Amino acid sequence: MRVLAASFPDDRSACAARDHLINTLTLDASQIGVKALAYGRRRTDVAILAGRFDDDVVATARDAVSQLGGTLVIDMDDEAGNA
């Protein structure tokens, strides 16, 4: 299992990527979430998408994030500790 997180230019694109990943990879909605990075919660705020992915779909998830306008910022084993 891996933890992936990606930044998106806005909440709308991050939410669209979340929906795409849930539908394409048949994820449970609790496995992936989106949060605005800025103080306010406006649709134009930079947003972070983060989720836990089985090893067999990680490459597909990485590609989808990139194709949907995201920039991967975290890619780590879910058992790894924080730095």
Phi, psi and omega in degrees: 000138179234150174257125176241141173222143182219145174267147178230152184295339180201167182298320183298314181290325177294317179294322177296320178295318178302311180300317180299313181296318178300313183287318183288319185261003181053052179272153169284139183302336180284350182275350186211137182217168180228136176222142175291142181272334182273171183299310181278167178246074178254156181295345181264357179290143172301140183232154177246132173253132179220145180195170177252131186230137174296148183306326184286351179241003184300314181299319178295319179295316177302312180298317181296317179302313181297313181295334182265011173095009180267161176240118181295126181242341177220134175212097185217157175296135184291351176263357180286146177278165176286149179286000000 
